[in-house]
Amino acid sequence: MKKTIGSILAGGGLVGILYFGYQYFQNSESFEAFGADIAVSTGDYVPILVSAVVMLVGIVITRVK
């Protein structure tokens, strides 16, 4: 049972990292100033961190005996 719950959490966390990471990079804007290309991200990184924590908790649950 622990292995199943851990696998679901790890998989959900990975999907969250991929999805929110893609959104984060899509929300970045770039402009040119003095000949240099400057990128500014307007995305929120908190969902990425939460997904990473969920994934790590899932991995720990599957590995603990």
Secondary structure in CASP SS format (residue, H / E / C, confidence):
PFRMAT SS
TARGET T0000
AUTHOR 0000-0000-0000
METHOD secondary structure of the structure
MODEL  1
M C 1.00
K H 1.00
K H 1.00
T H 1.00
I H 1.00
G H 1.00
S H 1.00
I H 1.00
L H 1.00
A H 1.00
G H 1.00
G H 1.00
G H 1.00
L H 1.00
V H 1.00
G H 1.00
I H 1.00
L H 1.00
Y H 1.00
F H 1.00
G H 1.00
Y H 1.00
Q H 1.00
Y H 1.00
F H 1.00
Q H 1.00
N C 1.00
S E 1.00
E E 1.00
S E 1.00
F E 1.00
E E 1.00
A E 1.00
F C 1.00
G C 1.00
A E 1.00
D E 1.00
I E 1.00
A E 1.00
V E 1.00
S E 1.00
T C 1.00
G C 1.00
D C 1.00
Y C 1.00
V H 1.00
P H 1.00
I H 1.00
L H 1.00
V H 1.00
S H 1.00
A H 1.00
V H 1.00
V H 1.00
M H 1.00
L H 1.00
V H 1.00
G H 1.00
I H 1.00
V H 1.00
I H 1.00
T H 1.00
R H 1.00
V C 1.00
K C 1.00
END
